[in-house]
Amino acid sequence: MASSRAMWLWSQADPAAVVPWATGQRITEIFVAVPWQPTAAQLARLKDLRTRTRAAGIRLSALGGDPSWALDPASAVAWRERATATGLFDGIHLDVEPYLLPGWTTDQPRIVAGYLAMLDAVRTAGPEPLDADVPFWLATVPAGKGNLADAVIARVHAITVMSYRDSAAGVVGVGTDLLARGQSAGRPVRLAAETQPLADCAYCTFAPGTRSALSAALSTVDTEAARYTSFNGIAIHDYDSWSRMAA
């Protein structure tokens, strides 16, 4: 049995094309990028997308994040409050990657503490559930007396693991640790597949393969990951590259 599917939507793609595509791919949630200060045209597009996703029964979550937010929770909260004030979104999807900050190797404890404080601030800033994108190796990072994986899972409603590999075995293999941690904590865990070409990591993406090959691989992921009660389906990164893949 296939699990639920989600996808990232970073571009300004036309909702009239996005939603039929999503419906055809059994997408149940779209993470749509919400600019810091949407223009009138961007806001109109988001409203159109919301109207179409609601009619299709698809959840719509506000997607945003910047590595700097790990040390600037006020900006993260301000973005969330502006996004949710529109009344368009069912959830918040954070893509804040603190390990991209220049001080990650030299000042990691401070950045880790800031990142966790930011998650606390964003989570408590409104009622919409908070989902966070995380790397599969999160448990290797110390956080207080424990590790960053458990600390993040304790602070959010769900996580989406960037389990980017080019096979079902690879996706499940790197995702197993966080599936197990999510199961212990009672938190939903999505795995994720990459479809963008990656010059620096060819084994991290299903590009330049076909959509049918990807679909078959994801069905295998469904079967293998289903042994974890935390498994909450698969997210695909992202709409533009996925929809351009050969059939």
Helices and strands as residue ranges (DSSP letters): E 5-9, H 15-24, E 27-33, H 40-56, E 59-64, G 67-71, H 73-85, E 91-94, G 98-100, H 108-123, E 130-135, G 138-140, E 142-143, E 146-147, H 148-153, E 158-162, H 168-185, E 189-194, G 202-204, H 211-225, E 231-237, H 239-244
